[in-house]
């Protein structure tokens, strides 16, 4: 009976024009966003062309320098290193490319790490240089093609707060340069899925899914003449109808999330290449500790946390649907509650109970990478805590919905 009821609700969801329209809009969005990412992806040919231009300029300058002088020898050594780097790019010798980048890091990096010189907030911080080197070593170990560009300005962390340049305390130009090149795009399938996760698994994605299923509860009419009362005359538990609807939207949401991931990967694989599941993603730790997780794990954990966020939001929607009995009002109250909840959560961010507020976990990717915790210097905001808080709050809301439904049913008898 339960299987048939859920199957019936899923069938109704898929058949509605409202659902199909929003599904089509989502598909168009994924395609349009992929075009944007594809255009903004830096290609290997572009990198090689840029480096060869620099090499040509160096050759002209070297020809103008007198041979046998100290200046010539120093400049020639720099030229030879740069030439070998260009050859490494052309041969796809990524370990050589990244070892060249590692050589450019300060020679006292290890000694600064040992002496815990993490007090500065100026770019690049010690933490930034340490994690950049660790990322390069991960890529070398896994033999993974990097995402371009590989510059010192293409990697920043949450601890980079100031961007000094030429004696200026915080130079806006350098801030913009680092912001531009550290926000790297890649149109490969796996990396594009990461882009989509960062954009969709957030407050905007929550609103989309609420719009997608906003009428599931109220479409049958909860007023006295609604068709839901006819369903209740059938040999079905009176609360089974709502439970069936809830399971149905969770099931369809799960299918949607899997579909979004599949479409993202397929788009990248068709128009670029599949990419690497093992590409490193930085996860912050307490007291400047860190680790890397692979891209596949990052996407999976982000999707699971976002699914729990949806569970919480659907619980709110069902509660308001029972109260308001109309889709527009129920949907409006749900979105308003979420927006107010996010605002109020920001006001209480420094409180001792902040990590128990479910609205803090809507930025799923920042929770998974612990960047949210690092920014606030509060490492109680963990992925596990988020999953538990969202599950408990959803359970409380569902119990409240059940009690309210039971009260309304008894008052109508």
ZAMARGU-4260 file (C-alpha; in steps of 0.2 Angstrom, whole numbers, plus 5000, padded with zeros to 4 digits):
<rodrens>
0) 5000/5000/5000 | 5014/5012/5005 | 5023/5008/4989 | 5008/5011/4978 | 5004/5027/4987
5) 5021/5034/4985 | 5021/5029/4966 | 5005/5037/4964 | 5011/5054/4971 | 5027/5053/4961
10) 5017/5050/4945 | 5006/5065/4949 | 5022/5076/4952 | 5030/5071/4935 | 5014/5074/4925
15) 5010/5092/4931 | 5015/5106/4918 | 5021/5116/4933 | 5034/5103/4937 | 5039/5100/4919
20) 5041/5119/4916 | 5053/5121/4931 | 5063/5105/4926 | 5065/5113/4909 | 5071/5129/4916
25) 5084/5120/4927 | 5090/5111/4911 | 5092/5127/4902 | 5101/5135/4917 | 5114/5120/4918
30) 5117/5122/4899 | 5119/5141/4900 | 5130/5140/4915 | 5141/5127/4907 | 5143/5139/4892
35) 5149/5153/4904 | 5161/5141/4913 | 5167/5135/4896 | 5171/5152/4890 | 5180/5157/4906
40) 5190/5142/4907 | 5209/5145/4904 | 5216/5132/4890 | 5233/5125/4889 | 5236/5133/4872
45) 5233/5150/4881 | 5245/5147/4895 | 5258/5141/4882 | 5256/5156/4871 | 5258/5167/4886
50) 5273/5159/4892 | 5281/5159/4874 | 5278/5177/4873 | 5287/5180/4889 | 5301/5168/4883
55) 5303/5179/4867 | 5305/5195/4877 | 5318/5186/4888 | 5327/5181/4872 | 5328/5199/4866
60) 5334/5205/4882 | 5347/5191/4884 | 5353/5196/4866 | 5356/5214/4872 | 5366/5208/4888
65) 5384/5207/4886 | 5390/5188/4887 | 5402/5183/4901 | 5396/5195/4913 | 5388/5191/4930
70) 5371/5199/4924 | 5371/5188/4909 | 5374/5172/4918 | 5360/5176/4931 | 5348/5181/4917
75) 5353/5166/4907 | 5349/5154/4921 | 5332/5162/4923 | 5329/5160/4904 | 5334/5142/4904
80) 5322/5138/4919 | 5308/5147/4910 | 5312/5138/4894 | 5311/5121/4902 | 5295/5126/4910
85) 5287/5130/4893 | 5293/5113/4887 | 5285/5104/4902 | 5269/5112/4898 | 5270/5107/4880
90) 5274/5089/4885 | 5261/5088/4898 | 5274/5085/4911 | 5264/5091/4926 | 5276/5085/4939
95) 5289/5096/4932 | 5277/5111/4930 | 5272/5110/4948 | 5289/5107/4954 | 5294/5123/4946
100) 5280/5132/4955 | 5286/5124/4972 | 5304/5131/4968 | 5296/5148/4968 | 5290/5147/4986
105) 5301/5156/4999 | 5316/5145/5005 | 5312/5148/5023 | 5294/5141/5021 | 5297/5125/5032
110) 5306/5135/5046 | 5292/5147/5047 | 5279/5133/5048 | 5290/5125/5062 | 5290/5141/5072
115) 5271/5144/5069 | 5273/5160/5060 | 5254/5161/5056 | 5250/5178/5064 | 5250/5188/5048
120) 5234/5191/5038 | 5242/5198/5023 | 5242/5189/5006 | 5250/5177/5004 | 5249/5171/5022
125) 5260/5157/5028 | 5245/5145/5028 | 5241/5150/5010 | 5259/5146/5004 | 5259/5130/5014
130) 5242/5123/5007 | 5247/5129/4989 | 5263/5118/4991 | 5253/5103/4998 | 5240/5105/4984
135) 5254/5104/4971 | 5262/5089/4980 | 5245/5080/4979 | 5243/5084/4961 | 5261/5077/4958
140) 5257/5061/4968 | 5241/5058/4959 | 5247/5063/4942 | 5233/5075/4939 | 5232/5089/4926
145) 5230/5105/4936 | 5217/5119/4933 | 5226/5134/4925 | 5233/5147/4929 | 5247/5141/4941
150) 5252/5158/4948 | 5255/5164/4966 | 5239/5174/4964 | 5229/5159/4959 | 5227/5152/4976
155) 5220/5161/4992 | 5213/5155/5008 | 5201/5162/5021 | 5216/5169/5031 | 5220/5181/5017
160) 5212/5197/5023 | 5224/5211/5017 | 5233/5213/5001 | 5248/5224/5003 | 5257/5230/4988
165) 5271/5243/4987 | 5270/5248/5005 | 5251/5250/5004 | 5241/5242/5018 | 5228/5235/5007
170) 5229/5238/4989 | 5212/5236/4980 | 5221/5232/4963 | 5230/5217/4970 | 5214/5211/4979
175) 5205/5211/4962 | 5219/5202/4954 | 5219/5188/4967 | 5200/5187/4967 | 5200/5185/4948
180) 5213/5172/4946 | 5209/5162/4962 | 5192/5160/4956 | 5197/5147/4943 | 5185/5139/4930
185) 5186/5122/4922 | 5174/5115/4910 | 5179/5097/4913 | 5165/5086/4919 | 5170/5083/4937
190) 5176/5101/4940 | 5160/5108/4932 | 5150/5097/4944 | 5159/5107/4958 | 5155/5123/4950
195) 5136/5118/4950 | 5137/5112/4968 | 5144/5129/4974 | 5131/5138/4965 | 5115/5127/4967
200) 5118/5120/4984 | 5114/5136/4993 | 5099/5147/4997 | 5095/5150/4979 | 5094/5131/4976
205) 5083/5129/4991 | 5070/5142/4984 | 5070/5133/4967 | 5066/5116/4975 | 5052/5124/4986
210) 5045/5132/4970 | 5046/5115/4962 | 5036/5106/4975 | 5026/5121/4982 | 5009/5114/4978
215) 5011/5095/4982 | 5002/5097/4998 | 4989/5109/4994 | 4985/5104/4976 | 4971/5092/4982
220) 4963/5106/4993 | 4964/5105/5012 | 4948/5115/5014 | 4931/5107/5017 | 4927/5103/4999
225) 4945/5098/4994 | 4948/5081/4985 | 4959/5076/4999 | 4944/5072/5009 | 4938/5059/4996
230) 4955/5051/4997 | 4953/5049/5016 | 4938/5039/5013 | 4949/5025/5005 | 4956/5011/5015
235) 4972/5022/5019 | 4978/5029/5035 | 4973/5047/5036 | 4991/5053/5039 | 4997/5041/5026
240) 4992/5053/5012 | 5004/5066/5019 | 5017/5054/5023 | 5016/5047/5005 | 5018/5065/4998
245) 5033/5069/5009 | 5042/5053/5004 | 5038/5056/4986 | 5046/5074/4986 | 5061/5067/4995
250) 5062/5053/4982 | 5060/5065/4967 | 5073/5078/4975 | 5085/5064/4977 | 5083/5059/4958
255) 5085/5077/4954 | 5101/5079/4963 | 5108/5063/4955 | 5102/5070/4938 | 5110/5087/4941
260) 5126/5079/4944 | 5125/5067/4929 | 5121/5081/4917 | 5135/5091/4924 | 5148/5077/4922
265) 5141/5072/4904 | 5141/5090/4898 | 5159/5092/4903 | 5164/5075/4896 | 5156/5079/4879
270) 5163/5096/4877 | 5180/5095/4886 | 5185/5079/4896 | 5179/5069/4911 | 5192/5077/4923
275) 5198/5069/4939 | 5188/5063/4954 | 5204/5064/4964 | 5207/5083/4961 | 5211/5090/4979
280) 5199/5101/4989 | 5205/5110/5004 | 5197/5107/5021 | 5201/5119/5035 | 5206/5112/5052
285) 5208/5120/5069 | 5224/5129/5074 | 5229/5131/5056 | 5228/5112/5052 | 5221/5107/5035
290) 5218/5092/5024 | 5213/5088/5007 | 5198/5078/5001 | 5196/5072/4983 | 5183/5081/4972
295) 5171/5066/4972 | 5170/5066/4991 | 5167/5084/4991 | 5153/5084/4979 | 5145/5069/4987
300) 5146/5077/5005 | 5139/5093/4998 | 5124/5085/4990 | 5120/5075/5005 | 5121/5090/5016
305) 5110/5100/5004 | 5098/5085/5004 | 5096/5087/5023 | 5093/5106/5021 | 5079/5102/5009
310) 5072/5089/5021 | 5072/5104/5034 | 5064/5116/5022 | 5051/5103/5016 | 5046/5100/5034
315) 5043/5119/5036 | 5033/5119/5020 | 5022/5104/5025 | 5019/5113/5042 | 5014/5129/5034
320) 5003/5120/5021 | 4993/5112/5035 | 4991/5129/5043 | 4988/5140/5028 | 4979/5127/5017
325) 4984/5137/5001 | 5000/5135/4991 | 5005/5154/4988 | 5003/5158/5007 | 5012/5142/5013
330) 5026/5144/5000 | 5027/5163/5005 | 5028/5159/5024 | 5041/5145/5021 | 5053/5156/5011
335) 5050/5171/5023 | 5054/5160/5038 | 5070/5154/5029 | 5075/5172/5025 | 5072/5178/5042
340) 5080/5163/5050 | 5096/5166/5040 | 5096/5185/5045 | 5093/5181/5063 | 5106/5167/5063
345) 5119/5180/5057 | 5115/5191/5072 | 5118/5177/5084 | 5134/5170/5075 | 5145/5174/5090
350) 5134/5165/5103 | 5138/5149/5111 | 5123/5140/5103 | 5126/5146/5086 | 5131/5130/5078
355) 5114/5122/5084 | 5105/5134/5072 | 5100/5125/5056 | 5100/5141/5045 | 5119/5142/5047
360) 5121/5126/5036 | 5113/5132/5020 | 5130/5137/5013 | 5134/5118/5011 | 5150/5119/5002
365) 5158/5131/5015 | 5152/5119/5028 | 5160/5104/5020 | 5177/5113/5017 | 5176/5121/5035
370) 5179/5138/5027 | 5164/5144/5037 | 5171/5138/5053 | 5188/5145/5049 | 5181/5162/5044
375) 5172/5163/5061 | 5186/5154/5071 | 5172/5143/5077 | 5176/5125/5073 | 5160/5118/5080
380) 5152/5121/5063 | 5156/5104/5056 | 5148/5093/5043 | 5142/5080/5056 | 5135/5093/5067
385) 5125/5101/5052 | 5118/5084/5047 | 5112/5080/5065 | 5105/5098/5068 | 5095/5098/5052
390) 5089/5080/5055 | 5083/5084/5073 | 5075/5101/5068 | 5066/5092/5053 | 5060/5078/5065
395) 5053/5091/5077 | 5044/5100/5063 | 5036/5084/5056 | 5030/5079/5074 | 5022/5097/5075
400) 5014/5094/5058 | 5007/5078/5063 | 5000/5085/5079 | 4992/5100/5070 | 4985/5088/5057
405) 4978/5077/5070 | 4970/5092/5079 | 4962/5099/5063 | 4955/5082/5059 | 4947/5080/5076
410) 4940/5098/5076 | 4932/5094/5059 | 4923/5079/5065
</rodrens>
